């Protein structure tokens, strides 16, 4: 079994939670890998640059703003990527049509993705 160290930088729970749930559900084991989540908050920039990190928005911004060369890895999955938390009642996204939803701000990566998914 392969092991992947995946660092997060404490900027938002959404990426870490997805990786944690995938691990708990056995999705990584089903694919023959073990993903170890690592707290990279105290890591220096060089250490973070040498590894895999969660958080496309921050990674992209740091690469563009600081001129750091980078490689993007795109992964498609048949597992759910996004989920929504709601009060009892709605059972599908269609039930949310015309309703007000609380999502991240539009200028953030999660806010942008939420708007794309909801469209």
ROROLUM-149610 format. One line per field, with one value per atom (N, C-alpha, C): x, y, z; residue number from 1; atom name. Coordinates in pm, 1 decimal, decimal comma. Layout:
% residues N
px	(X:...) .
py	(Y:...) .
pz	(Z:...) .
seq	(NUM:...) .
atom	(CA:...) .
END
This chain:
% residues 119
px	(84,5:0,0:89,5:58,1:132,1:82,8:172,1:135,6:161,6:64,1:75,3:60,1:160,9:148,7:81,7:-29,0:-106,7:-116,3:-56,8:-53,2:-169,2:-221,9:-319,0:-258,2:-308,9:-249,0:-347,2:-452,8:-544,7:-621,9:-646,4:-717,8:-868,0:-909,4:-1051,4:-1072,5:-1177,4:-1203,2:-1247,4:-1296,7:-1360,6:-1268,1:-1142,0:-1054,8:-1014,7:-977,8:-935,2:-1048,4:-1168,7:-1283,2:-1312,5:-1303,6:-1326,8:-1226,2:-1098,1:-995,1:-1016,5:-1055,2:-1079,1:-1196,9:-1306,3:-1423,4:-1389,4:-1316,4:-1276,8:-1195,0:-1105,9:-1025,0:-1113,0:-1202,5:-1289,1:-1383,4:-1423,9:-1512,9:-1437,4:-1303,7:-1224,6:-1201,8:-1232,1:-1216,9:-1071,5:-978,4:-836,9:-790,1:-828,9:-789,5:-842,0:-962,8:-1019,3:-929,9:-854,9:-766,5:-621,9:-596,2:-462,8:-365,8:-418,5:-331,7:-373,6:-277,4:-304,5:-268,3:-362,7:-339,2:-325,6:-209,2:-182,9:-196,1:-296,4:-314,6:-213,9:-145,3:-42,0:-73,7:-56,5:-75,8:47,9:34,9:147,3:152,0:72,0:64,9:201,2:283,1:412,4:525,9:495,2:598,5:641,8:767,5:818,2:772,3:783,6:740,1:809,7:938,8:1013,2:962,1:935,0:883,2:746,1:661,1:528,5:538,8:633,1:649,1:694,9:762,8:813,1:709,7:595,6:497,5:364,3:268,3:131,1:51,6:-21,4:-102,3:-246,7:-336,0:-478,1:-505,6:-585,3:-626,5:-582,4:-654,6:-616,9:-612,8:-710,0:-715,8:-590,8:-550,2:-430,7:-305,4:-300,2:-183,6:-169,3:-279,1:-275,2:-234,9:-292,8:-259,6:-111,9:-56,7:84,2:174,3:134,2:215,2:213,1:95,8:83,9:146,4:119,5:167,2:316,8:370,5:510,9:600,5:541,7:621,0:681,2:617,5:668,5:621,5:714,4:670,8:591,6:495,6:411,5:358,8:311,8:249,2:111,1:10,1:-126,1:-160,6:-220,8:-269,5:-420,5:-485,8:-631,9:-680,9:-771,1:-822,9:-973,8:-1022,5:-1166,4:-1207,2:-1327,5:-1372,8:-1520,1:-1558,0:-1699,5:-1763,5:-1685,7:-1737,4:-1786,4:-1877,0:-1923,0:-1806,8:-1807,6:-1703,2:-1752,9:-1878,0:-1935,5:-2056,5:-2086,0:-2208,4:-2259,6:-2386,5:-2449,3:-2515,8:-2504,3:-2571,0:-2696,2:-2807,0:-2933,2:-3016,5:-3115,9:-3213,1:-3292,3:-3360,3:-3446,0:-3547,8:-3575,3:-3673,1:-3622,9:-3522,9:-3473,6:-3410,0:-3442,1:-3384,1:-3300,7:-3301,4:-3220,9:-3188,2:-3092,1:-3059,1:-3177,0:-3262,7:-3380,4:-3471,9:-3474,5:-3556,5:-3506,5:-3385,4:-3327,5:-3353,4:-3415,8:-3441,9:-3521,2:-3473,8:-3542,1:-3517,3:-3438,1:-3409,9:-3278,1:-3258,8:-3132,1:-3037,5:-2913,3:-2812,1:-2692,7:-2631,8:-2509,3:-2391,2:-2308,2:-2187,8:-2073,2:-1952,4:-1836,1:-1850,5:-1772,0:-1773,2:-1736,2:-1787,1:-1763,0:-1616,2:-1533,8:-1393,4:-1303,0:-1359,9:-1281,1:-1300,2:-1204,4:-1216,3:-1343,2:-1372,7:-1495,4:-1621,5:-1621,3:-1737,0:-1757,8:-1649,8:-1656,3:-1707,4:-1651,6:-1694,1:-1839,1:-1881,9:-2022,0:-2116,6:-2082,7:-2167,0:-2172,8:-2060,8:-2057,5:-2145,3:-2131,8:-2209,6:-2358,9:-2393,8:-2534,8:-2598,6:-2517,2:-2572,0:-2623,1) .
py	(-117,2:0,0:124,1:220,3:346,3:440,8:522,4:624,5:761,6:851,4:988,8:1080,2:1165,9:1268,8:1389,3:1431,5:1541,9:1649,6:1765,3:1872,8:1969,3:2017,4:2126,5:2242,8:2361,7:2480,1:2557,2:2493,1:2551,7:2672,3:2682,7:2798,0:2773,0:2652,4:2621,3:2472,1:2436,0:2296,3:2215,7:2281,0:2207,2:2105,5:2139,0:2042,1:1928,9:1964,6:1861,1:1764,2:1816,6:1732,8:1632,0:1675,8:1584,2:1470,0:1503,6:1399,7:1306,2:1360,3:1278,7:1182,2:1232,8:1148,1:1039,4:1076,0:976,2:865,5:902,3:803,2:714,6:775,0:698,9:605,7:644,0:560,2:451,5:454,5:352,1:376,0:497,0:525,3:515,3:563,9:555,4:409,8:335,4:194,7:115,5:150,2:83,9:101,6:211,7:240,8:200,0:139,0:90,1:195,8:305,1:409,3:443,1:491,0:544,9:692,8:779,4:923,4:967,8:1023,0:1072,5:1224,4:1275,8:1420,3:1478,1:1582,3:1645,5:1793,5:1843,7:1985,7:2060,8:2133,3:2206,0:2352,4:2392,0:2533,6:2589,7:2510,1:2560,2:2528,9:2464,5:2429,5:2554,3:2560,7:2668,6:2651,7:2759,8:2755,9:2647,0:2628,8:2528,8:2387,7:2357,3:2223,3:2202,3:2303,3:2291,6:2274,7:2345,1:2336,5:2199,1:2124,6:1992,4:1881,8:1912,8:1808,8:1834,7:1753,8:1769,7:1845,0:1946,7:2024,6:2028,0:2045,1:2060,0:2209,0:2249,0:2387,9:2453,3:2428,8:2481,0:2633,0:2698,9:2844,5:2909,5:2870,4:2928,9:2889,1:2765,4:2720,1:2799,4:2818,6:2894,0:3038,8:3100,4:3239,3:3255,8:3165,1:3176,8:3156,5:3070,6:3047,2:3169,9:3229,9:3346,6:3471,4:3493,8:3615,5:3611,6:3494,9:3483,9:3431,4:3401,2:3353,3:3216,0:3132,1:2998,2:2902,0:2828,7:2730,1:2617,9:2560,7:2458,0:2362,4:2250,2:2148,0:2122,2:2119,3:2092,9:1947,8:1883,1:1746,5:1752,7:1711,6:1712,3:1569,7:1552,5:1420,3:1420,3:1329,2:1309,6:1195,1:1202,1:1100,1:1067,9:948,9:913,8:924,2:965,3:987,3:1132,1:1160,3:1299,1:1391,0:1510,5:1607,1:1719,3:1755,3:1861,5:1808,7:1869,3:1836,9:1964,6:1964,4:2080,1:2036,6:2119,7:2094,6:2180,8:2122,1:2196,2:2152,0:2231,8:2193,4:2073,5:2003,9:1894,6:1946,9:1869,6:1908,3:1885,8:1963,5:1941,7:1803,7:1738,0:1605,9:1602,8:1713,7:1722,1:1868,9:1892,1:2030,4:2100,3:2024,6:2084,3:2149,5:2095,8:2153,2:2290,5:2325,7:2453,8:2566,0:2533,3:2634,0:2749,8:2872,8:2992,0:3024,1:2944,4:2965,7:3039,3:3101,2:3166,7:3063,5:3066,5:2973,1:3051,4:3002,3:3062,2:2985,2:3054,0:2994,7:3092,7:3050,3:3138,3:3258,7:3361,0:3482,7:3449,3:3526,9:3496,4:3499,8:3578,1:3590,6:3482,9:3386,4:3276,7:3152,2:3060,1:2936,8:2858,4:2834,2:2759,1:2832,4:2966,3:3043,6:3035,4:3041,8:3029,9:2891,7:2786,8:2651,0:2628,0:2679,7:2662,2:2723,6:2841,4:2907,0:2830,0:2773,9:2693,3:2569,8:2500,3:2379,3:2411,9:2521,9:2557,1:2603,9:2655,8:2695,1:2574,0) .
pz	(0,0:0,0:0,0:-85,7:-92,5:16,6:70,1:167,5:107,6:121,9:75,7:196,5:221,3:324,1:261,8:318,2:265,3:373,1:347,7:446,7:426,9:538,0:534,3:611,5:584,0:644,8:732,1:773,5:870,6:822,0:693,1:639,3:627,0:642,8:631,9:645,5:713,0:744,0:622,5:518,6:410,1:343,5:317,0:250,9:345,3:466,9:561,0:592,8:607,2:640,7:530,1:405,7:293,0:296,3:317,5:321,6:440,6:554,2:673,5:650,7:595,9:571,4:469,7:364,5:264,5:328,4:421,5:492,1:579,5:656,7:746,8:672,0:552,0:471,7:395,7:403,1:337,2:188,7:139,5:-3,4:-47,5:34,8:-1,8:-0,9:101,9:111,3:-8,4:-53,7:-172,0:-294,0:-297,2:-410,5:-383,1:-266,7:-235,1:-185,6:-129,5:-74,4:68,3:144,1:276,7:272,9:306,8:308,2:453,0:486,3:620,8:619,6:690,4:699,7:798,0:755,6:837,8:855,3:976,0:1004,4:956,8:847,2:790,4:829,9:928,9:968,4:1009,4:1074,5:1121,9:1024,9:913,4:816,1:740,2:704,9:621,2:477,7:400,8:261,0:180,5:201,5:124,1:151,3:277,9:310,4:247,4:254,0:192,8:41,7:-20,1:-164,9:-210,2:-125,9:-163,9:-146,1:-88,7:-61,3:-128,3:-92,2:-141,2:-35,5:-78,1:15,1:-31,6:63,6:34,8:24,7:-69,9:-78,7:-207,1:-312,2:-442,5:-444,3:-382,6:-387,2:-332,1:-212,4:-151,9:-229,0:-274,0:-349,7:-479,6:-550,5:-674,8:-649,7:-547,9:-516,7:-483,6:-402,7:-365,5:-487,0:-577,6:-697,0:-788,3:-805,4:-893,0:-830,7:-701,8:-634,6:-606,5:-577,5:-538,1:-649,2:-765,6:-878,2:-858,4:-778,9:-750,7:-860,6:-924,8:-1025,0:-957,8:-1029,0:-969,5:-1074,5:-1026,1:-1109,2:-1050,9:-1135,4:-1089,1:-1117,2:-1021,2:-1035,8:-1028,3:-1132,7:-1136,8:-1114,6:-1021,3:-989,3:-1008,5:-1089,4:-1103,5:-1012,3:-963,1:-870,4:-893,2:-860,5:-866,9:-728,9:-630,9:-495,3:-483,8:-391,3:-373,0:-336,9:-397,1:-371,7:-281,1:-293,3:-212,1:-138,2:-26,9:44,6:107,0:140,2:201,1:329,9:431,3:558,3:563,8:606,2:609,1:728,5:758,2:860,6:809,1:896,7:849,7:749,2:649,3:548,5:407,6:362,0:224,9:210,9:100,9:75,5:-51,9:-127,8:-249,0:-275,8:-366,4:-402,0:-468,3:-536,6:-600,6:-496,7:-375,4:-268,8:-225,3:-263,4:-222,8:-323,9:-436,3:-539,9:-481,1:-506,2:-457,3:-311,4:-242,8:-99,8:-83,6:31,5:62,7:122,5:77,2:125,4:177,7:282,6:335,0:277,0:200,6:144,1:166,8:137,0:149,6:56,4:81,8:-0,4:-145,4:-242,7:-383,5:-425,1:-358,3:-398,3:-338,8:-269,6:-213,6:-299,1:-291,7:-370,6:-335,1:-205,0:-174,3:-218,7:-209,0:-251,6:-401,2:-476,0:-621,4:-661,8:-602,0:-633,5:-596,4:-481,5:-438,8:-541,1:-590,6:-688,8:-820,8:-861,2:-983,4:-966,6:-854,0:-828,6:-823,6:-759,6:-745,0:-876,7:-967,8:-1097,7:-1172,6) .
seq	(1:1:1:2:2:2:3:3:3:4:4:4:5:5:5:6:6:6:7:7:7:8:8:8:9:9:9:10:10:10:11:11:11:12:12:12:13:13:13:14:14:14:15:15:15:16:16:16:17:17:17:18:18:18:19:19:19:20:20:20:21:21:21:22:22:22:23:23:23:24:24:24:25:25:25:26:26:26:27:27:27:28:28:28:29:29:29:30:30:30:31:31:31:32:32:32:33:33:33:34:34:34:35:35:35:36:36:36:37:37:37:38:38:38:39:39:39:40:40:40:41:41:41:42:42:42:43:43:43:44:44:44:45:45:45:46:46:46:47:47:47:48:48:48:49:49:49:50:50:50:51:51:51:52:52:52:53:53:53:54:54:54:55:55:55:56:56:56:57:57:57:58:58:58:59:59:59:60:60:60:61:61:61:62:62:62:63:63:63:64:64:64:65:65:65:66:66:66:67:67:67:68:68:68:69:69:69:70:70:70:71:71:71:72:72:72:73:73:73:74:74:74:75:75:75:76:76:76:77:77:77:78:78:78:79:79:79:80:80:80:81:81:81:82:82:82:83:83:83:84:84:84:85:85:85:86:86:86:87:87:87:88:88:88:89:89:89:90:90:90:91:91:91:92:92:92:93:93:93:94:94:94:95:95:95:96:96:96:97:97:97:98:98:98:99:99:99:100:100:100:101:101:101:102:102:102:103:103:103:104:104:104:105:105:105:106:106:106:107:107:107:108:108:108:109:109:109:110:110:110:111:111:111:112:112:112:113:113:113:114:114:114:115:115:115:116:116:116:117:117:117:118:118:118:119:119:119) .
atom	(N:CA:C:N:CA:C:N:CA:C:N:CA:C:N:CA:C:N:CA:C:N:CA:C:N:CA:C:N:CA:C:N:CA:C:N:CA:C:N:CA:C:N:CA:C:N:CA:C:N:CA:C:N:CA:C:N:CA:C:N:CA:C:N:CA:C:N:CA:C:N:CA:C:N:CA:C:N:CA:C:N:CA:C:N:CA:C:N:CA:C:N:CA:C:N:CA:C:N:CA:C:N:CA:C:N:CA:C:N:CA:C:N:CA:C:N:CA:C:N:CA:C:N:CA:C:N:CA:C:N:CA:C:N:CA:C:N:CA:C:N:CA:C:N:CA:C:N:CA:C:N:CA:C:N:CA:C:N:CA:C:N:CA:C:N:CA:C:N:CA:C:N:CA:C:N:CA:C:N:CA:C:N:CA:C:N:CA:C:N:CA:C:N:CA:C:N:CA:C:N:CA:C:N:CA:C:N:CA:C:N:CA:C:N:CA:C:N:CA:C:N:CA:C:N:CA:C:N:CA:C:N:CA:C:N:CA:C:N:CA:C:N:CA:C:N:CA:C:N:CA:C:N:CA:C:N:CA:C:N:CA:C:N:CA:C:N:CA:C:N:CA:C:N:CA:C:N:CA:C:N:CA:C:N:CA:C:N:CA:C:N:CA:C:N:CA:C:N:CA:C:N:CA:C:N:CA:C:N:CA:C:N:CA:C:N:CA:C:N:CA:C:N:CA:C:N:CA:C:N:CA:C:N:CA:C:N:CA:C:N:CA:C:N:CA:C:N:CA:C:N:CA:C:N:CA:C:N:CA:C:N:CA:C:N:CA:C:N:CA:C:N:CA:C:N:CA:C:N:CA:C:N:CA:C:N:CA:C:N:CA:C:N:CA:C:N:CA:C:N:CA:C:N:CA:C:N:CA:C:N:CA:C:N:CA:C) .
END
